[in-house]
Amino acid sequence: NIVDSYGEKLYAFKSENMYSLLKDLRGYDKNSGCFAFGEFLHATFVNNTQLVEINDYLRSKAHKELVIEEIEPGIEDCFIKLLKDKNGKDKEF
């Protein structure tokens, strides 16, 4: 199953300023991918990155009304990961 083989923890993010959140997540040195999905951003991080580290980083960037949830990947997440793996870097869609 494609979804079962995703292989990374996936998180959904939301804050008061989504554009700043997108820029800050993409600029975080432990981020391995971040894409917009409707009202949330979906992001992955290098191995062993703790959620508390991510939360502290985003709070230091003054994000308000921050929501972070670990989620199960959908088929769209898998498709983007396959494209990213093939191209070796994030692509903006």
C-alpha angles and dihedrals in degrees: 000000000000095000093049090054095057090110102195137081110257124205133194117216134192133170142160092270109039096179092055089045091053092050093046094048092048089048094051109109093223094051116111098180141352129184137168116252112178110290092351138060118228116213142174129198139203116277119292095013105151122224090231089060091052092046092049091049093051093045088052086057089056098247113170130204088018117185121188123177133170106233140183114254118250128210090268091056090051092050092052091047090052091050091047092048091049094049096037096231145051117286121202113232 
